């Protein structure tokens, strides 16, 4: 119960108005239900002629009688008057009309109680999805190196759906059934506190048994949702690596791996579903046993003639008590469902409550870039081993520097530290003497443009992909950026020009075309600092020439950090820094570095025109 209360406290505040209306109509439903069932007493008395008392009307302001006693007396007086004047048949008809009217009011308020719960249910689910999406956007890139994409997709789809189908779909029962049970118990206490005391001794046994089964269900559900996340990760890997899978004839291997996981998930789901289906028969059996015990106990009181309760009232009491069984069963079923939802919520909270170490400073400083970027004694590690070790580096404004070295030497990591995709563990990076941790992330990243090896494009038009991240770009500015990036001609050759959709990840374009769209996007942003991470390494010679020309246009009068293997990309850099095992081991211009005969020379000679 603590889990569901915690979820509701987090997500219900925006929907207090709907919650209040739901409570009001649920209370009205319960009260009207009690009164509609109360018509059983006079109906039984009329049918079996068991009420031979003489009644007289009592004033509603009479202080000698309670309101309940006054109401019961006046109802009996009115019914006996009807029988005396119009006969028993007419009295029965009028009681039947009252029953219909009361039922109409009861069902109307019940509908309104459910009507106002719907905006709460859909709103909370929407808020959870929005929070997950927003949290994903704010979390550092390092978080996703440890989490699989498929598992994250499973949380935002499968787990949120589970919360909707269990916790949120149970809201109606959670908000309505306790009210019904409370009002029914109050009515039963008024009718006979002795019988109700006996009932309250018997009922907790049922709750204890149901609670034990529910707790085990939550644990099983958590394991099943984790397995579902693994399956989604496998699907995501399959979609991303389909070309490789087919090239290596590995379809059967991937299929067997998925089938094994799918069968395990099915067995888990079967176990959970069977346990959940146990809720209904268990609650019905325990409820029937309880009714049988109450019937025996109450019947013994009546047969004993002690006057605690009469026969007609006892039938009404049993009817009220039986009415508790259905909401109690629904409550127990919803408790089962909620356990599954809580297991999913735990997985969702791994994202929502994830720590984000990369954030704005409490009092950020203004950022200007007029002089230089400095890496001062920078150390960085992903886990245990240092990836960057004691790096000192100065980049003057307007200069182009190149980072070279073997794969894994720390080149890309060093560049990623500048826009704070990751944060240094020791040392710091300074722009004009200001530590980048002391400025707003938005201000820092607005200075930086990024073009990497894999052009990240979106399933949208050329126009929107180029304008991505620039809020008020005009069409003429977008066209000019495309022309500078050597992309205008092939864009205009498409059916709808700039408004042509380029497909998922730009799948309708060649590698060179995708890269030129990525460069056009960077040109439109017009950043002061440009990072080029292997921007031409995956291209053929013809595409590379066009892309390199576009890059040269982009690099003009900008501070540029180039990460590349190809000699043609870096040989004209103002300064080349050679990295080995996370350290800068050599630096200088191409000609002087090559003549030194050191590590840079070996890289050039070993890889020919690939560095």
N, C-alpha and C positions, 0 to 999 in steps of 0.2 A: 504493500500500500504506500510505503514511503516513496517508492520509485515513481508511481503515477502522480502523487502529490507534487513531487519535485518537477516533473515535466509540466504539469499544469501551472505551477507557480512561474515557470520560465516563459511559457508561451501564451497564457490566457489573458494577461492584463489588457492587450488591445481590444479584447472582445467582451469586456465586462458588461456592456449594455445587453448583449445577446444572452450572456450567462444569467443576468438578473431576470430577464423575461422568461427564460427557460425554467428557472426555479419557481417563479410565480405561477406559471401554467401547470407545472408538475404538482405543486401543492394543491391547486384547484382541482386537478384531476383526481388526486388521492381523496380529497374531502368529498367530492361529488360521487366518487365510487363508493365510499362508506355510506353516504345517504341513499344512493340508489339500491345498494344491497339491503339497507334497513327496511325497505318496503316488503321484504320477505316476512318480517314479523307480523304486520297487520294482515297480509295475505294469508299466512298460515292460520292466524286467529279467526279470520272470516271463514276459511274453508272448513276448519275442524271445530269451529265454535268452542274454542278452548278459553276464550276471554269472556267471562260472565260478570266482570266488575262493572260498576256504574261510575262514569266519569263526569266531572263538571269542569267548566272552563276556568283556568287559573290565569290571572292577569300577568302579563310579561314583566311588569314592574314589581311583582310580589317578592318581597325580601325573604320570606320564610322558606322558599324553595330555590334550589339551584336552577341554573338556566337549562341544564340537560333534563332534569326532572320535569320542569315546566314544559319543555318541548315535547317530551315523550307523553306526558299527560294530555296535552292539547291535541296531539296527533291522534291518540286513542279516542279522545272525546269527539273529534271530528269524524273519525271512521265510524264510531258507533252511531252518531247522528245520521250519517249517510245511510247506514243499514236500517235505522228506524224509519227514516222518511222515504227512501227510494228502494230499499231492499238490498239483499246481499249481492245479487248479480251486478247491480249498478255500482255498488261500492267496489267490487272486484275490477270492473271496467275502469273506474276512475284511478284505482291504484295502478292498474296496467298502464294507463296514460301517463301517470306520474313517473313510472319506471322508464317509459320510452323517452320522456322529456329529460329526465336525469341522465339517461344513457347518451342522448344526443349532446347534452352539455359536456358530459364527461369525455366523449370521443372527440368533441371539438377542441377542448382544452388539451387533450392528449396530443392531437395533431399539431397544435400551436407550440406545445413543448418541444416536439421533434422538429418543427419548422425552424425554430430559432437556434437549434443546436447545429444545423447544417452549416451556417456561415462560420461557426467556431471550428468545426471539423475541417472544412476546406481551407480556412484561413491559417490555422496552425500548421497544416501540412505545407502550404505555400511558404510560410515563414521559415520552416525547417529547411526546405529546399533552397530558399534564397540565402539563408545563413551559411549553408554548406558551400554554395557557389561563391559567396563573398569571402568566406574564410579561405577557400582554395586560392583565390586571387591575392590574398594578403600574405599567405604563408610563404616562407623562403623556399627557393628551389631545392635546398638541401633536404627539406622534408620529403620531397617526392623521389629522392634517390633511394629512400628506404621503404617507400610504399609503392605497391604495384598499381598501375593505372586501372587495370581491370577491377581490382578490389575497391578502389575509390569510386569507380562507376557503379559497382554493386551497392555501395553504401548510399549513393545519391538516387539510385533507382530502386533496387530490391529492398533495402533496409527502410527507406522512407515509405515505400508502398506497404511494408509490413507494419510500420507504425500507424499508417492511415487505416489499414484493414483490421488492426487489432485495437490499439489504444484509442484512436479517434472514432472508430465505428462503435466502440464500447461507451463513448461519452454519454449517449442517450440513456443507456442502462445505468451508468455510474451516477448520473445526476437525477434520474427519475426513480430508480428502484429503492435506494435508501430512503427517499421521502415517503414512498408508498409503504415500505416496511415500518417506518417510524410511526406514521399515522395509523396504520392497521394495528400495531402493537398498543398504541395509546387507546384506540377504540376498544381493543380486547381487555385492556386493564380497567377501563370504565365499566365494561360489562361484567367482568369477574376477575378481580386481582388474584384470587387463589389459583384459578386455572392458568392465568398468564405467568404467574411465578413458576408454576410447574413447567410451562412451555420454555421459559428462559433457562431452566436447568437442563432441559433436553437438547435445545437447539445448538449450543456451542460444540457439542460432539460432532455434528455434521460439519461445522465450519473448520474444526481442527483437521478432520480427514481430508477435506477438499484443499486446505492450505498446504498440506504435506505434498500432495500430488502436484500442485501448481508450482512449487519451488523447484522440483525436479524438472518440470517442463521448461522453465526459463534457462536452465543450464544446457539442456539439449538444444534449445532454439539458438542459443549463442553459438554453439559448435556448428550447427547447420548453416547459419548465416556466414560464418567464416569459410565454410566449404563452398558456399555459393560465390563468395568473393574470389576464391581460387579459380573456380570455373570461368567466371567472367574475365579474369586475368588471362587464362588460357585462350579464350576467344579473341581477346584484344591482341595477344601475341600472334595468334594464327592470322588475323587480318593484316597485321603489320608485316609479317614475314612470309606471306603467301608465295611470293616469288621464289624465295629460298627453299621453302618446303617442297615446292614442285620441282625445282632444279635438282634437289637431292633425293627425289622419289621417297620423301618421308611422310607421305599422306597417311599410310597405315600406322606409323609410329605416333603421329599426332592424334589420329583417330582413337587409337587404343588408350592413349593417356587421358583423353577427354572422356571416353566411355567409362574408364575405371573411376574417375572422379564423379561422373554423373550417377553411376550406380551407387556409390557410397552416399552421395547426397540424397538419392531416392530412399535408401534404407533409413537414413536419419529422418527424412520427412515422414516416412511411414510410421516410425516410432513416435514422433511428435503428434501426428494426426490421430493415431490410435489412442494416445493418452488424452488428447483433447476431447475426442469423442466419448471418452469415459465419463466426462463431467456430467452429461445429461442423465444417463441411467443411474449414476451414483447419487446425484442429487434427488432424482425422482424416488429411488428406493428409500433413501434416508428420510425424505419428506413424508412418504407414505407410512413408514414405521412410526414417525413422530405423530402423525395424525391418528394412527391406530391407538397409540398410547394415550393421547389426549382424549380420544373418543371413549376409551375405557375409563379414564379417570373422571371425566366430566359426567359420563353416563352414570357412574357409581354415585356421584354427588346427587344427581337428580333422583335416581332410584332410592337413595337413602332418605330422601325427603327432608333435607336440611335447609331448603329454601335459598340456597346460594344463588341459583339461577333457574328459570323455568325452561320448559322444553322448547318453546318457540325461540326464546332468546339464545338457547344453547345451539339450535340449528343456525341462527344468524352468526353466533360466535364461531362455529365450525366453518361457515362460509367465509368469514373474514380471515380465519386462520388459513384456510385452503388458498385464499387469494394471496397470502404471503408466499406460498410455495413457488408460484410462477416467477415473481420478481427475484426471489432468492435463487432459483435455478438460473435465471438469466444473469444474475449477479455473479454466480459461481462460474458460468460459462465465460462471462466477460473477464473474470479474474484470470482464467486460463489464457484467454486471448491477450490480455494485458501483459502476462509474463513473456509471451513471444515478442510483443512490441518492445518491452523493456530490454530484452536481449539485443534487439536491433538498435535501440536508442544508445546502448553502451557502445556499439560499433560506430554510430554516427558521432558520438561525443569524442571519439578518438581524433576526429577532424575538428569538431567545433571547439574543443578544449585544448587543442594542440598549442604548445607554447610557440610564440613567434619572437625570437630574439632580435630580429632585424626590424627596428621601429624608429620613429622620429625621436630626436632628443626632446626632453621636457621643455627646454627653451632654445629652439633652433636658431642658429645664426644665419644671417643673409649670405648668399653664395654668389661670388663673381669669379669669372675665370679670365684673368688678364695677363698672368705671367707663366705659371708652371704647375705641373703635377709632380708630386714627390711620393715615392714609396720609401718609408723610413723603417728599416729593420723589421720587415714584414715576415711573419711566420703564419702558416695556415696548415690545418689538417682536417680531413674529412672524418677520420675515426681515430686511429692511434699513430700511424706514421706521418711524419711531416711531409706535405706535398710541396709547400713553399718554405724555404729556409733562409732566413736572414737576408732578404732581398733589399738592396738599396738602388733606387732608380729615379732619375729626374728627367721629365719630358717637358721641354720648353714649348710654349704656346706656338702653334703654327708648324711645328716640326712633325715629321713622320718617323716613327721608330718601328723596327721589326723585331719580333720575338721568334727565334728559331731553336730547333732542338728536336731530339727524337720524341716519338709518342710517349706520353707519360712523364715528360720532363717538367710539366707545370705551366706551359705557355698559356693555355686557355684559362686555367684557374687564376693565373696572375691578372689576366684581363677582366675576368668575372668579378674580381674583388673591387674594381673601380666603381661600377654602378651598384655595388653592394648586393649582388646576387648571393654572395656569401660574405661573412664578416671575418676579419683577421682575428687570430687568437693572441698574437703579440705584434707590437709595432703599430703603425698606422699609415694611412694614405691621406695626403694633404693637397688641397687645391688652393693656391695662393696663401699657403700657411694655415688654412682652416681644415681641421680634421673632418673628413666626410661623414663621420658618425655624429657630428655636431650640427648638421644641416638637415633640412627636410628631404626625405627620400624623393619626393616629387620634383623638387628643385634640382637635385643631383641628377636624376635620370632624364630630366628635360635637356640637360647638356649633352647627353650621350646618344649617338646613333649606332645601330648594331646590324651588321650583315655577316651571317655565318655560312658554313658549308651547306647546310640544308635550309633552303629558303622556306620559311614558315609562312604559308599563305592560308587564306580562309575560303570556305565554300561560298563565295560571293562574287561580285563583279570586279573587273579590272579597276574601275573607278573607286569602289569602296576599299579595295585592298591597298591601293596607293594612298588613299586619304586616311588610312587607318592611323589613329592616334593624333590626327590634326583636325581639331574640331571645326574650324571655319575655313577650310580650304576651298578656293574657287575652282571652277572647271578649268580656267586658263592656267592656273598654277599647277594643277594635276597634269595637264597636257604638256606643259613645259618641263616638269619633272620627268615625265616619260620620255620626252625627246632627248634630254640630257643623258638618260639611262639607256639610250638606243632601243627603247621599247615601243615607241609610238607607231612605227610602221607595221609591226606584226599585230599590234592591238587593232589598228584600223582595218587590217585584212580580215578580221573576224566578222561574223554576221551583224552583231549589234555594236561593234566598236568598243568603247569604254564601258558599255553597259552589258557586255557579254559575261556570263557566269563562267568561272574558270574551273569549277569542279572541286571535289574534296581535296584539300591540300594542293590545289593547282594541278590536279591530275590530268587536265586537258592540255597542259603545256609541256614543252621540253624542259630539260634541266636548265639550259641557258636562258630560256624565256622566263622561267620562274625566278632565276637569280636577278635578272634585269628588272623585274617587277619589284623585287625586294630592295634593289638599289634605288629605284624610283621612289619608293616609300621613304627611304632614308634621306634622299635628296629633298623631298617635300618637307620633311621635319626640320631640315637645315640645322643639324646639331653642330655644336662647337667642337665636340670630341667624337671621333669616329673609331669604332672597333671593327676590324675586318678579320674574321676568324675562318681561315681556310676558304675564302669566298670563291676561289676558282679551282680548287683541287679536284672537284668531281666532274669537271667539264671537259669536253673534247676540245681540240685545238681551235676550230673555227669559233665555237661558242666562247672559248676563253678569250679570244681576241676582242670580240664585241663586249664581253663583260669587263675585261681589263680596261678597255677604253672608257666604259661607263664609270668604272671605279676611279680612273684617273680624273674624270670630270668631277666626281664626288669629293675626291681628296683635296682639291684645290683650296688653298688657304684655310685648311682645317688641321687641327691636331689629330694625328692618326696613329693608332696602334694596329700594326699588321701582324697577323699570325699566319705563316704560310710555309709550305715545303718547297714551292717552285721558286727557283732562283730569279726568274723574270719578274716575280711579284715584289721581291724585297731588295734587289740589288741597287735600286735608286733611293733607298731609304736614307734619311739623314744620319741615322744611327742604327746599328744592328746589335741586338743583345742575344748572346748564345746561352741557352739554358741546359743544364744537366742535373738531373736528380733534384730539381727544385731550387737550384742556385744559378746565379749568373756567373758563368766562368770566363766569358770573353765579351768584349764589346768594341765597336768601332765601325768604320765604313767597310763596304764589301772588299775593295781592293786591298786595303791595309790588313784586314783580317785574314784574307786568303793567303797573303804572302807570309804571314806569321808561321804557317805550317802547324797550327794547333788543332783544336777540336773542330773548329769551323771548317778548316781545310779538309779534314777527314770526312765531314758530313757532305761537303760539296763533291769530293772525289768519289765517295761511295755511292751516292745517289744520282750522279751525273747532273742532269738538270732538275732533279727533285731534291729539295733540301728538307 
